[in-house]
Amino acid sequence: MVNEENKNKCARETCGCPAAKDSKYCGEECEDAAKVRMMEIGCTCHHPESG
């Protein structure tokens, strides 16, 4: 079962930010990174919530 917190989380695996309204991602940087499937250690979107 998916809890509400994970349901609204950015779809980029290394990001912990909430997704933007009407998007799976918190912003353009995370969406672009997810499209190229870059190997990452951490998120670089620079939002305070990022993981």
TORGUPA-29918 format. One record per residue: residue in one letter; x, z, y of N, C-alpha, C in turn. Coordinates in pm, 1 decimal. Example, Ala and Ser with C-alpha at 12.3 -4.5 7.8 and 13.67 -1.06 7.14 Angstrom:
2
A | 1319.0 | 780.0 | -569.0 | 1230.0 | 780.0 | -450.0 | 1320.0 | 780.0 | -330.0
S | 1285.0 | 708.0 | -225.0 | 1367.0 | 714.0 | -106.0 | 1290.0 | 787.0 | 3.0
! end
This chain:
51
M | 84.2 | 0.0 | -117.5 | 0.0 | 0.0 | 0.0 | 89.4 | 0.0 | 124.7
V | 58.2 | -84.3 | 223.4 | 134.8 | -94.1 | 346.6 | 76.7 | 2.9 | 448.5
N | 163.7 | 90.5 | 501.9 | 112.3 | 182.1 | 602.8 | 109.2 | 113.8 | 738.6
E | 36.5 | 169.9 | 832.7 | 16.1 | 108.4 | 963.9 | 147.4 | 89.2 | 1040.5
E | 242.0 | 182.0 | 1027.5 | 370.2 | 172.2 | 1097.6 | 447.7 | 49.1 | 1053.0
N | 458.8 | 25.5 | 922.9 | 531.6 | -90.2 | 871.8 | 458.3 | -219.8 | 900.5
K | 328.2 | -215.8 | 905.0 | 248.3 | -334.7 | 930.2 | 277.9 | -391.8 | 1068.8
N | 305.4 | -307.4 | 1166.5 | 329.4 | -350.8 | 1303.9 | 477.3 | -356.7 | 1340.3
K | 565.7 | -343.6 | 1241.6 | 710.1 | -347.3 | 1264.2 | 757.5 | -491.9 | 1271.4
C | 859.8 | -514.6 | 1351.0 | 922.6 | -646.4 | 1360.2 | 960.7 | -694.8 | 1220.1
A | 939.4 | -822.7 | 1193.0 | 965.8 | -878.2 | 1060.4 | 1114.9 | -898.5 | 1031.7
R | 1200.0 | -886.0 | 1131.4 | 1344.6 | -895.7 | 1108.6 | 1387.5 | -771.2 | 1032.6
E | 1449.8 | -789.7 | 918.8 | 1479.7 | -678.5 | 828.4 | 1561.0 | -566.9 | 891.4
T | 1653.0 | -599.3 | 981.0 | 1740.1 | -497.8 | 1037.9 | 1685.2 | -435.0 | 1165.3
C | 1565.1 | -474.1 | 1206.4 | 1506.7 | -425.3 | 1331.2 | 1398.2 | -321.9 | 1303.5
G | 1392.8 | -220.2 | 1385.1 | 1292.2 | -115.9 | 1370.2 | 1190.4 | -115.1 | 1483.1
C | 1193.3 | -217.1 | 1568.3 | 1102.5 | -224.0 | 1683.0 | 961.2 | -261.7 | 1640.3
P | 863.9 | -225.1 | 1720.8 | 728.3 | -272.9 | 1695.6 | 720.2 | -421.6 | 1728.5
A | 643.0 | -494.9 | 1653.2 | 624.7 | -637.3 | 1678.3 | 545.9 | -658.0 | 1807.2
A | 575.7 | -767.3 | 1875.7 | 501.3 | -802.7 | 1995.9 | 359.9 | -843.3 | 1957.9
K | 269.5 | -833.5 | 2052.2 | 130.6 | -872.2 | 2027.6 | 125.8 | -1018.6 | 1984.5
D | 48.8 | -1047.5 | 1881.6 | 31.7 | -1183.0 | 1828.0 | 160.9 | -1243.7 | 1773.5
S | 253.5 | -1159.7 | 1725.5 | 378.6 | -1208.4 | 1668.6 | 421.3 | -1117.9 | 1554.1
K | 505.8 | -1170.8 | 1466.0 | 564.3 | -1089.9 | 1359.2 | 692.6 | -1023.1 | 1406.0
Y | 744.7 | -1064.3 | 1521.1 | 873.3 | -1017.7 | 1571.5 | 858.2 | -946.1 | 1705.1
C | 957.7 | -865.0 | 1741.3 | 953.3 | -791.8 | 1867.9 | 991.6 | -881.0 | 1985.8
G | 1062.0 | -988.1 | 1957.8 | 1103.4 | -1077.8 | 2064.6 | 1169.1 | -1203.2 | 2010.9
E | 1206.8 | -1289.6 | 2102.5 | 1263.9 | -1419.6 | 2066.7 | 1395.6 | -1407.0 | 1990.4
E | 1477.8 | -1310.9 | 2027.2 | 1608.1 | -1294.4 | 1960.0 | 1589.4 | -1265.9 | 1810.7
C | 1498.2 | -1176.6 | 1778.3 | 1474.1 | -1143.7 | 1637.4 | 1409.1 | -1260.7 | 1563.6
E | 1320.0 | -1330.0 | 1628.2 | 1256.3 | -1445.9 | 1564.7 | 1359.1 | -1553.9 | 1534.1
D | 1447.0 | -1583.0 | 1629.2 | 1551.5 | -1683.3 | 1607.9 | 1647.8 | -1641.9 | 1497.2
A | 1687.4 | -1514.4 | 1495.9 | 1779.5 | -1465.0 | 1393.1 | 1716.7 | -1474.8 | 1254.6
A | 1588.7 | -1446.4 | 1245.4 | 1520.5 | -1453.8 | 1116.4 | 1511.0 | -1598.5 | 1067.2
K | 1496.2 | -1692.2 | 1158.5 | 1485.7 | -1833.8 | 1121.0 | 1614.3 | -1885.8 | 1058.0
V | 1729.6 | -1840.3 | 1105.2 | 1856.8 | -1888.7 | 1051.3 | 1906.8 | -1804.0 | 934.4
R | 1835.4 | -1696.2 | 905.6 | 1867.9 | -1607.2 | 793.5 | 2013.9 | -1562.1 | 796.6
M | 2054.9 | -1515.9 | 912.4 | 2190.9 | -1468.9 | 934.7 | 2214.0 | -1337.0 | 859.8
M | 2330.0 | -1322.3 | 795.9 | 2364.7 | -1195.4 | 732.9 | 2397.1 | -1095.4 | 843.3
E | 2332.8 | -979.5 | 838.1 | 2350.3 | -882.9 | 945.2 | 2369.5 | -742.2 | 891.6
I | 2440.2 | -663.3 | 968.0 | 2452.7 | -521.5 | 938.3 | 2350.2 | -444.9 | 1019.9
G | 2324.8 | -491.7 | 1141.6 | 2229.1 | -425.3 | 1228.6 | 2164.7 | -522.7 | 1324.0
C | 2060.6 | -478.0 | 1387.5 | 1986.4 | -558.9 | 1482.8 | 2057.2 | -556.3 | 1618.1
T | 2051.3 | -667.3 | 1690.8 | 2112.9 | -676.2 | 1822.5 | 2012.4 | -709.2 | 1931.7
C | 1885.7 | -674.6 | 1912.1 | 1784.4 | -708.8 | 2011.7 | 1791.5 | -617.7 | 2133.6
H | 1860.3 | -505.1 | 2123.2 | 1885.4 | -412.8 | 2233.8 | 1762.3 | -337.2 | 2283.1
H | 1654.2 | -338.5 | 2208.3 | 1541.0 | -252.8 | 2241.8 | 1577.1 | -110.7 | 2198.6
P | 1529.2 | -9.6 | 2269.1 | 1561.7 | 129.3 | 2231.1 | 1516.4 | 165.7 | 2089.3
E | 1412.1 | 100.6 | 2039.1 | 1357.0 | 132.5 | 1907.2 | 1429.7 | 64.1 | 1792.6
S | 1518.2 | -32.3 | 1821.8 | 1578.4 | -110.9 | 1713.7 | 1662.9 | -23.3 | 1622.1
G | 1667.7 | -68.1 | 1495.2 | 1737.0 | 11.2 | 1393.8 | 1873.1 | -27.1 | 1375.1
! end
